[in-house]
């Protein structure tokens, strides 16, 4: 007979974890992270995955499992990782991406969303996915979790990806698109939407009464007053001025080459950058192991580790689980802050 812990208070609504790409690093990171947290007496989550197919990996990484049904998501053996059984079409082969499991990968995300909508989960933490595998497997153009969740919730304002490590936060205005197409997305409307979302989110979930937001320029030295490009003069600065007139504590455009030294990052709560690498290179260079991804602008809480599927690391002797554990703990904190 198992000893079960019942989560029957609102504060105990668990976090839903989606497995992500079954053949990637995600399953191992999730199993090792959950095992380590449970050993410390922290079991506030459940995993959505194919129980039978994940069981051999769980045994390999010494993570005890407990199969649960829909009605049991708030009930679990305190010493085992609860697994909501979600069947996959194909087996899990570690280190191999399988397009035939694309439907299941999407299905796990949808299941987590529905459980949150129904009050059965308080937030979701997503394992890394392979966008190409999903696109090819389903015959669609799939841009990633952020865009997919934005479509599910039919958000009119921009849903954004914020990368965080401790108190250092960066947001790319444009995400997974080619460099030669970013210019059409650098608009006053997009900048203003992103800054407003950052501002309201930092107030709502971090309790920062007047968030300080820095906005980078696009061109070297933030355009040097129009001598190295006109985007700063014609688009970025006017957007910042209009946001400032709304009472938002925003400044810029700042030169991106001087925004991210260890002294500079102490002077703002979040930095909005014009494109993906401008934001992610600094934070991943300084804090790769502890960087996490937080989606802002949704009615639900979603976090994920800052790394990808990393199939080349699946069978390493030792891996770093800091990012995923931090994602879980931050999702729990955000959910608690939202309730309060």
C-alpha positions as CSV (number, residue, x, y, z in Angstrom):
1,X,0.0,0.0,0.0
2,X,1.3,3.4,-0.9
3,X,1.3,6.4,1.4
4,X,-0.4,9.2,-0.5
5,X,-0.2,12.9,0.1
6,X,-3.3,14.8,-0.8
7,X,-3.0,18.3,-2.2
8,X,-6.5,19.6,-1.2
9,X,-5.8,23.2,-0.6
10,X,-5.5,25.8,-3.3
11,X,-2.0,26.6,-2.4
12,X,-1.0,23.0,-3.1
13,X,-2.2,22.9,-6.7
14,X,0.7,21.1,-8.4
15,X,2.9,22.2,-11.4
16,X,2.5,20.3,-14.6
17,X,5.7,19.3,-16.4
18,X,5.6,18.4,-20.1
19,X,8.3,15.9,-21.2
20,X,9.2,17.8,-24.4
21,X,11.1,16.0,-27.1
22,X,11.3,12.4,-25.9
23,X,14.7,11.7,-27.6
24,X,16.4,14.8,-26.3
25,X,18.0,15.8,-23.0
26,X,14.7,16.8,-21.5
27,X,13.6,13.4,-20.1
28,X,16.9,12.9,-18.3
29,X,17.0,16.5,-17.0
30,X,13.4,16.2,-15.7
31,X,13.9,12.8,-14.0
32,X,17.2,13.8,-12.3
33,X,15.8,17.2,-11.3
34,X,12.6,15.7,-9.8
35,X,14.5,13.0,-8.0
36,X,16.9,15.6,-6.4
37,X,14.0,17.8,-5.4
38,X,12.0,14.9,-3.9
39,X,15.0,13.9,-1.9
40,X,14.9,17.3,-0.4
41,X,11.2,16.9,0.5
42,X,9.9,19.0,-2.4
43,X,7.2,17.2,-4.5
44,X,4.9,19.9,-5.9
45,X,4.8,18.7,-9.5
46,X,3.7,15.9,-11.9
47,X,4.9,14.8,-15.3
48,X,2.8,14.4,-18.4
49,X,4.4,11.5,-20.4
50,X,3.9,8.0,-21.6
51,X,4.3,6.1,-18.4
52,X,5.5,2.8,-19.9
53,X,7.9,4.4,-22.3
54,X,9.5,6.7,-19.7
55,X,9.7,4.0,-17.0
56,X,13.0,2.5,-18.3
57,X,14.7,5.9,-18.2
58,X,13.3,6.6,-14.8
59,X,14.8,3.4,-13.5
60,X,18.1,4.3,-15.2
61,X,18.2,7.6,-13.4
62,X,16.8,6.3,-10.2
63,X,13.6,8.3,-10.2
64,X,10.7,6.4,-8.7
65,X,7.4,6.9,-10.6
66,X,3.7,6.7,-9.7
67,X,1.1,6.5,-12.5
68,X,-1.9,8.8,-12.0
69,X,-5.2,9.4,-13.8
70,X,-6.9,12.7,-14.5
71,X,-8.8,12.7,-11.2
72,X,-5.6,12.0,-9.3
73,X,-3.4,14.9,-10.3
74,X,-3.6,16.4,-6.8
75,X,-2.9,13.0,-5.1
76,X,0.5,11.4,-5.1
77,X,3.0,9.3,-3.3
78,X,5.3,11.8,-1.7
79,X,8.4,9.8,-2.6
80,X,7.6,9.3,-6.3
81,X,7.2,11.4,-9.4
82,X,3.5,11.3,-10.4
83,X,3.1,10.6,-14.1
84,X,-0.1,11.5,-16.0
85,X,-0.1,8.8,-18.6
86,X,-0.1,10.3,-22.1
87,X,0.7,7.6,-24.7
88,X,3.2,8.2,-27.5
89,X,3.1,6.6,-30.9
90,X,6.8,5.6,-31.0
91,X,9.3,4.4,-28.4
92,X,11.8,6.8,-26.8
93,X,15.3,6.4,-28.2
94,X,17.6,8.7,-26.3
95,X,19.7,10.8,-28.5
96,X,17.4,10.4,-31.5
97,X,14.7,13.0,-32.5
98,X,11.6,11.2,-33.9
99,X,9.2,13.3,-36.0
100,X,6.6,10.6,-35.5
101,X,6.2,11.7,-31.9
102,X,5.4,15.3,-32.9
103,X,1.7,14.9,-32.3
104,X,2.4,13.6,-28.7
105,X,4.8,16.5,-28.0
106,X,2.1,19.0,-29.0
107,X,-0.6,17.0,-27.2
108,X,1.3,17.1,-23.9
109,X,1.5,20.9,-24.1
110,X,-2.3,21.1,-24.8
111,X,-3.0,18.7,-21.9
112,X,-1.1,20.9,-19.5
113,X,-3.0,24.0,-20.7
114,X,-6.3,22.2,-20.2
115,X,-5.3,21.0,-16.7
116,X,-4.5,24.6,-15.8
117,X,-7.7,25.9,-17.3
118,X,-9.6,23.3,-15.2
119,X,-7.8,24.3,-12.0
120,X,-5.9,20.9,-11.8
121,X,-2.5,22.5,-12.2
122,X,-1.2,25.9,-11.2
123,X,1.5,26.4,-13.9
124,X,3.4,24.5,-16.5
125,X,7.1,23.8,-16.9
126,X,8.0,22.6,-20.4
127,X,10.8,20.3,-21.4
128,X,12.8,21.3,-24.4
129,X,11.3,20.6,-27.9
130,X,12.7,20.4,-31.4
131,X,10.8,22.9,-33.6
132,X,11.9,21.3,-36.9
133,X,10.7,17.9,-35.8
134,X,7.3,19.2,-34.9
135,X,7.1,21.2,-38.1
136,X,8.1,18.2,-40.3
137,X,6.1,15.7,-38.3
138,X,2.8,17.7,-38.4
139,X,3.3,19.5,-41.7
140,X,3.0,22.9,-40.2
141,X,5.3,25.9,-39.5
142,X,6.0,25.6,-35.7
143,X,7.9,28.5,-34.2
144,X,8.1,27.3,-30.6
145,X,6.3,27.3,-27.3
146,X,5.8,31.0,-27.1
147,X,4.1,31.4,-30.4
148,X,2.0,28.3,-30.0
149,X,0.7,29.3,-26.6
150,X,0.0,32.8,-27.9
151,X,-2.2,31.2,-30.6
152,X,-4.0,29.0,-28.1
153,X,-5.0,32.0,-26.1
154,X,-5.5,34.3,-29.1
155,X,-3.5,37.1,-27.5
156,X,-3.8,40.5,-29.2
157,X,-0.9,42.0,-27.3
158,X,2.6,40.6,-27.9
159,X,3.4,37.4,-25.9
160,X,7.1,37.5,-25.1
161,X,10.0,35.4,-24.0
162,X,11.9,36.6,-21.0
163,X,15.2,35.0,-20.1
164,X,16.1,35.3,-16.4
165,X,19.0,34.4,-14.1
166,X,18.5,35.8,-10.6
167,X,17.7,39.5,-11.0
168,X,19.1,39.7,-14.5
169,X,16.3,39.6,-17.1
170,X,16.5,40.1,-20.9
171,X,13.7,40.1,-23.5
172,X,14.3,39.8,-27.3
173,X,11.8,41.9,-29.3
174,X,12.1,39.5,-32.2
175,X,12.7,35.8,-31.5
176,X,13.2,32.9,-33.9
177,X,13.4,34.6,-37.2
178,X,16.2,35.2,-39.7
179,X,18.3,38.4,-39.1
180,X,17.4,39.7,-42.5
181,X,13.7,39.9,-41.6
182,X,13.9,41.5,-38.2
183,X,13.6,45.0,-39.5
184,X,10.0,44.6,-40.4
185,X,9.2,43.6,-36.8
186,X,11.0,46.5,-35.2
187,X,8.0,48.9,-35.0
188,X,6.7,51.3,-32.4
189,X,3.7,49.1,-31.8
190,X,5.8,46.0,-31.1
191,X,8.2,47.9,-28.8
192,X,5.4,49.6,-26.9
193,X,3.5,46.3,-26.5
194,X,6.6,44.4,-25.3
195,X,7.5,47.1,-22.7
196,X,4.0,47.3,-21.4
197,X,3.9,43.5,-20.9
198,X,7.3,43.5,-19.2
199,X,6.2,46.4,-16.9
200,X,2.9,44.9,-15.9
201,X,4.4,41.4,-15.4
202,X,7.2,42.6,-13.2
203,X,4.7,44.4,-11.1
204,X,2.2,41.5,-10.9
205,X,4.6,38.6,-10.4
206,X,7.8,40.1,-9.0
207,X,6.2,42.8,-6.8
208,X,8.5,45.5,-8.3
209,X,6.4,48.7,-7.9
210,X,8.1,50.7,-10.6
211,X,10.2,48.4,-12.9
212,X,13.2,50.0,-14.5
213,X,13.4,48.9,-18.1
214,X,16.3,49.6,-20.5
215,X,15.8,49.4,-24.2
216,X,18.7,48.7,-26.5
217,X,19.4,50.2,-29.9
218,X,19.5,48.1,-33.0
219,X,22.6,49.6,-34.7
220,X,26.2,49.9,-33.3
221,X,26.4,52.6,-30.6
222,X,22.6,52.9,-30.7
223,X,22.9,54.5,-34.2
224,X,25.0,57.5,-33.0
225,X,22.1,60.0,-33.5
226,X,21.3,58.7,-36.9
227,X,24.8,58.5,-38.4
228,X,24.8,54.6,-38.2
229,X,21.2,53.8,-39.1
230,X,17.9,55.5,-38.5
231,X,15.9,53.0,-36.5
232,X,16.8,54.5,-33.2
233,X,15.8,58.0,-34.3
234,X,12.7,57.1,-36.2
235,X,11.3,54.2,-34.3
236,X,12.9,53.2,-31.0
237,X,13.3,56.6,-29.3
238,X,9.8,57.8,-30.2
239,X,8.3,54.6,-28.8
240,X,10.3,55.1,-25.6
241,X,9.1,58.7,-25.3
242,X,5.5,57.6,-25.7
243,X,5.9,54.9,-23.1
244,X,7.5,57.4,-20.7
245,X,4.5,59.7,-21.1
246,X,2.4,56.7,-19.8
247,X,4.4,56.7,-16.6
248,X,6.5,53.7,-17.4
249,X,10.1,53.9,-16.1
250,X,11.8,53.1,-19.5
251,X,15.0,54.5,-21.0
252,X,17.1,54.2,-24.1
253,X,18.0,53.4,-26.7
254,X,21.1,52.2,-25.0
255,X,24.2,50.9,-26.9
256,X,24.0,47.1,-26.7
257,X,27.8,46.8,-26.3
258,X,27.8,48.5,-22.9
259,X,24.4,47.3,-21.5
260,X,25.5,43.9,-20.1
261,X,28.7,44.3,-18.1
262,X,28.3,43.2,-14.5
263,X,28.0,46.8,-13.2
264,X,25.5,47.9,-15.9
265,X,23.0,45.0,-15.2
266,X,22.5,46.3,-11.7
267,X,20.8,49.4,-13.0
268,X,17.7,47.9,-14.5
269,X,15.1,45.2,-13.8
270,X,14.8,44.1,-17.4
271,X,16.4,44.8,-20.8
272,X,14.5,44.8,-24.0
273,X,16.7,44.0,-27.0
274,X,16.0,44.2,-30.7
275,X,16.8,40.6,-31.7
276,X,17.4,37.2,-30.3
277,X,21.2,37.0,-30.0
278,X,21.5,40.5,-28.8
279,X,19.6,39.4,-25.7
280,X,20.5,35.8,-25.2
281,X,24.3,35.9,-25.8
282,X,25.0,38.1,-22.7
283,X,22.8,36.1,-20.3
284,X,23.9,32.7,-21.5
285,X,27.5,33.7,-21.6
286,X,27.4,34.9,-17.9
287,X,24.8,32.5,-16.5
288,X,24.3,29.6,-18.8
289,X,23.6,27.0,-16.2
290,X,21.0,29.0,-14.3
291,X,19.2,30.8,-17.1
292,X,15.5,30.0,-17.5
293,X,12.8,31.0,-19.9
294,X,9.6,32.7,-18.7
295,X,6.7,33.5,-21.0
296,X,5.1,36.9,-20.3
297,X,1.7,38.1,-21.6
298,X,-0.3,34.9,-21.0
299,X,-3.1,34.3,-18.5
300,X,-1.1,31.2,-17.3
301,X,2.4,30.7,-15.9
302,X,4.9,28.9,-18.1
303,X,8.6,28.5,-17.5
304,X,11.3,26.3,-19.1
305,X,15.0,25.7,-18.8
306,X,17.2,28.0,-20.9
307,X,18.7,25.1,-22.9
308,X,17.5,23.1,-25.9
309,X,17.1,19.4,-26.6
310,X,20.9,18.9,-26.6
311,X,20.9,15.4,-28.0
312,X,24.7,15.3,-27.9
313,X,24.6,15.6,-24.1
314,X,22.0,12.9,-23.4
315,X,24.5,10.2,-22.5
316,X,27.2,12.3,-20.8
317,X,28.4,10.9,-17.5
318,X,27.1,13.9,-15.7
319,X,24.7,16.8,-16.6
320,X,23.8,20.0,-15.0
321,X,20.2,20.2,-13.8
322,X,20.3,23.7,-12.4
323,X,18.3,25.4,-15.1
324,X,15.4,22.9,-15.0
325,X,15.3,22.9,-11.2
326,X,15.3,26.7,-11.2
327,X,12.4,26.6,-13.7
328,X,10.3,24.4,-11.4
329,X,11.0,26.5,-8.3
330,X,10.3,29.7,-10.2
331,X,7.0,28.4,-11.5
332,X,6.0,27.5,-8.0
333,X,7.0,31.0,-6.7
334,X,5.2,32.7,-9.6
335,X,2.0,30.6,-9.0
336,X,2.1,31.4,-5.3
337,X,2.7,35.2,-5.9
338,X,-0.2,35.2,-8.4
339,X,-2.6,33.6,-5.8
340,X,-1.5,36.1,-3.1
